[in-house]
Amino acid sequence: MERFDFLIVGQGLAGSLLAYRLLKANKSVLIIDDQQKGAASAVAAGIINPITGRRFAKSWRIDEFLPYAKSFYQQLELELGETFFYERSVLRFLAGNKDINDWYARSAWDGFGEYMQEYQIPENFSQFYHLPFDIGAIKPAAQVDLPLLINLLKVYFTKNALMLSERFDYEKLSIQEEGISYHTFNARQIVFCEGYQGRFNPWFSMVPFEPAKGEVLILKIPGLNQKDFIKNKLMIAPLGDDHYWLGSNYEWNAPNDLPTESFKRDFIQKIKRTIKIPFEVIEHKAAIRPTIKDRRPVLGTHPVHPRLSIFNGLGTKGASLAPFWSNEMLQYLLHQQAIHPEADLQRFC
Ligand SMILES: Cc1cc2nc3c(=O)[nH]c(=O)nc-3n(C[C@H](O)[C@H](O)[C@H](O)COP(=O)(O)OP(=O)(O)OC[C@H]3O[C@@H](n4cnc5c(N)ncnc54)[C@H](O)[C@@H]3O)c2cc1C
């Protein structure tokens, strides 16, 4: 039997950041991931947007999470020797008087004005976009190239941990007082970071997942040269080299994680109502967000089996939540630091 401190199931954003932190803390780690095409981290744009929705709501604890995420990702860039974190503004298209009034009213609220700023629309903008009445700029905002980050960490794990590319089989897990065993491996603790597939985990069925499928198109738009995000009924995020991520929709409790022709057809119509210049569809992808009923992360340990833990529920905001909550999970696992009640598994037990 090979012995590890931790077995992590899932190498999406949650499992990757937690495994990375554990390795840095000199713990031995075995990671099992079956590399599903529809994993959320492989499809997400990685946008960190402090002000969201039709009502210009402020993201939960964003004043803490955004600076925390920025310094975490920038440090990780230095350690991994690649760039995957970009500061960009969200150019929020304001479609009519109501939008404009709401924008200015909300920006006068305490704590909002620092993110909601006026935007001088460049003269050449109307060559590229069907212009709205006005545009507001949300900044600071940011983008994390999640697929690149996950791949970089995969390379790092291949050198520093044991990685198995296979599906974890719940039936093969044996739980003892002092740890768990799985095939020929022993570990002191197992942590499930399975994204939306956590809803099928027999030990954590008390977690009320409300998975939200999202589809995206990757477009090539030569000549657009857009460095910020564009947000109207859709979100456009630059990927470099004339490529752009365009998304997304929310389909609750979808039957599968596959792209659909109806989304593509409708979305292309929306794009044509936003962008004036020609584009080419390069790719069409779909995945499922690991959203929990109360829209908060879930961290903790099984009430009866203390060797079984969970780190999940990053929902629609993994890029901003994962740096902070992976550290909370680390402190909990290594130093028994209490988990914040809003994110504690105990709220469902
Ligand atoms: C269309 C879309 C757009 C999004 N846009 C943004 C955005 O702009 N900004 C943002 O912050 N967030 C965004 N998100 C949300 C973000 O993707 C998630 O919050 C985050 O990636 C979740 O990471 P995770 O590790 O929990 O889950 P996942 O990325 O789904 O990873 C789970 C991993 O576990 C593996 N796994 C599961 N079960 C097993 C098993 N039994 N055996 C082995 N392996 C297993 C899977 O293969 C997968 O690799 C978006 C999501 C979607 C779908």
The ligand as an SDF file (V2000), in Angstrom:
LIG
                    3D

 53 58  0  0  0  0  0  0  0  0999 V2000
  -20.3860   28.3830  -18.7970 C   0  0  0  0  0  0  0  0  0  0  0  0
  -19.7150   28.7140  -17.5050 C   0  0  0  0  0  0  0  0  0  0  0  0
  -19.1700   29.9830  -17.3510 C   0  0  0  0  0  0  0  0  0  0  0  0
  -18.5500   30.3170  -16.1520 C   0  0  0  0  0  0  0  0  0  0  0  0
  -17.9670   31.5500  -16.0430 N   0  0  0  0  0  0  0  0  0  0  0  0
  -17.3480   31.8920  -14.9030 C   0  0  0  0  0  0  0  0  0  0  0  0
  -16.7070   33.1510  -14.7880 C   0  0  0  0  0  0  0  0  0  0  0  0
  -16.6630   33.9430  -15.7340 O   0  0  0  0  0  0  0  0  0  0  0  0
  -16.1240   33.4680  -13.6000 N   0  0  0  0  0  0  0  0  0  0  0  0
  -16.1310   32.6000  -12.5430 C   0  0  0  0  0  0  0  0  0  0  0  0
  -15.5780   32.9350  -11.4900 O   0  0  0  0  0  0  0  0  0  0  0  0
  -16.7090   31.3880  -12.6330 N   0  0  0  0  0  0  0  0  0  0  0  0
  -17.3220   31.0220  -13.7690 C   0  0  0  0  0  0  0  0  0  0  0  0
  -17.9120   29.8020  -13.8760 N   0  0  0  0  0  0  0  0  0  0  0  0
  -17.9420   28.9470  -12.6660 C   0  0  0  0  0  0  0  0  0  0  0  0
  -16.6150   28.2020  -12.4660 C   0  0  0  0  0  0  0  0  0  0  0  0
  -16.3330   27.4920  -13.6240 O   0  0  0  0  0  0  0  0  0  0  0  0
  -16.7380   27.2820  -11.2540 C   0  0  0  0  0  0  0  0  0  0  0  0
  -17.0620   28.0280  -10.1000 O   0  0  0  0  0  0  0  0  0  0  0  0
  -15.4550   26.5190  -10.9560 C   0  0  0  0  0  0  0  0  0  0  0  0
  -14.7400   26.2350  -12.1190 O   0  0  0  0  0  0  0  0  0  0  0  0
  -15.8030   25.2320  -10.2150 C   0  0  0  0  0  0  0  0  0  0  0  0
  -14.6300   24.4950  -10.0070 O   0  0  0  0  0  0  0  0  0  0  0  0
  -14.7150   23.0580   -9.3290 P   0  0  0  0  0  0  0  0  0  0  0  0
  -13.3270   22.5680   -9.1830 O   0  0  0  0  0  0  0  0  0  0  0  0
  -15.5580   23.1070   -8.1140 O   0  0  0  0  0  0  0  0  0  0  0  0
  -15.5360   22.1590  -10.3870 O   0  0  0  0  0  0  0  0  0  0  0  0
  -15.0980   21.5710  -11.8130 P   0  0  0  0  0  0  0  0  0  0  0  0
  -14.3240   22.5580  -12.5760 O   0  0  0  0  0  0  0  0  0  0  0  0
  -16.3310   21.0290  -12.4480 O   0  0  0  0  0  0  0  0  0  0  0  0
  -14.1030   20.3930  -11.4720 O   0  0  0  0  0  0  0  0  0  0  0  0
  -14.5140   19.1640  -10.9260 C   0  0  0  0  0  0  0  0  0  0  0  0
  -13.5110   18.1090  -11.3550 C   0  0  0  0  0  0  0  0  0  0  0  0
  -13.7910   16.8970  -10.6730 O   0  0  0  0  0  0  0  0  0  0  0  0
  -13.6970   15.8250  -11.5680 C   0  0  0  0  0  0  0  0  0  0  0  0
  -14.5510   14.7570  -11.0500 N   0  0  0  0  0  0  0  0  0  0  0  0
  -15.8470   14.8470  -10.6320 C   0  0  0  0  0  0  0  0  0  0  0  0
  -16.2810   13.6620  -10.1700 N   0  0  0  0  0  0  0  0  0  0  0  0
  -15.2400   12.8010  -10.3110 C   0  0  0  0  0  0  0  0  0  0  0  0
  -15.0550   11.4070  -10.0070 C   0  0  0  0  0  0  0  0  0  0  0  0
  -16.0300   10.6570   -9.4540 N   0  0  0  0  0  0  0  0  0  0  0  0
  -13.8570   10.8470  -10.2900 N   0  0  0  0  0  0  0  0  0  0  0  0
  -12.8530   11.5730  -10.8100 C   0  0  0  0  0  0  0  0  0  0  0  0
  -12.9600   12.8940  -11.1050 N   0  0  0  0  0  0  0  0  0  0  0  0
  -14.1370   13.4930  -10.8560 C   0  0  0  0  0  0  0  0  0  0  0  0
  -14.1570   16.4000  -12.9030 C   0  0  0  0  0  0  0  0  0  0  0  0
  -13.6350   15.6970  -14.0070 O   0  0  0  0  0  0  0  0  0  0  0  0
  -13.5630   17.8130  -12.8470 C   0  0  0  0  0  0  0  0  0  0  0  0
  -12.2760   17.8570  -13.3890 O   0  0  0  0  0  0  0  0  0  0  0  0
  -18.5030   29.3920  -15.0730 C   0  0  0  0  0  0  0  0  0  0  0  0
  -19.0030   28.1200  -15.2560 C   0  0  0  0  0  0  0  0  0  0  0  0
  -19.6190   27.7700  -16.4510 C   0  0  0  0  0  0  0  0  0  0  0  0
  -20.1560   26.3820  -16.6440 C   0  0  0  0  0  0  0  0  0  0  0  0
  1  2  1  0
  2  3  1  0
  2 52  2  0
  3  4  2  0
  4  5  1  0
  4 50  1  0
  5  6  2  0
  6  7  1  0
  6 13  1  0
  7  8  2  0
  7  9  1  0
  9 10  1  0
 10 11  2  0
 10 12  1  0
 12 13  2  0
 13 14  1  0
 14 15  1  0
 14 50  1  0
 15 16  1  0
 16 17  1  0
 16 18  1  0
 18 19  1  0
 18 20  1  0
 20 21  1  0
 20 22  1  0
 22 23  1  0
 23 24  1  0
 24 25  2  0
 24 26  1  0
 24 27  1  0
 27 28  1  0
 28 29  2  0
 28 30  1  0
 28 31  1  0
 31 32  1  0
 32 33  1  0
 33 34  1  0
 33 48  1  0
 34 35  1  0
 35 36  1  0
 35 46  1  0
 36 37  1  0
 36 45  1  0
 37 38  2  0
 38 39  1  0
 39 40  1  0
 39 45  2  0
 40 41  1  0
 40 42  2  0
 42 43  1  0
 43 44  2  0
 44 45  1  0
 46 47  1  0
 46 48  1  0
 48 49  1  0
 50 51  2  0
 51 52  1  0
 52 53  1  0
M  END
$$$$
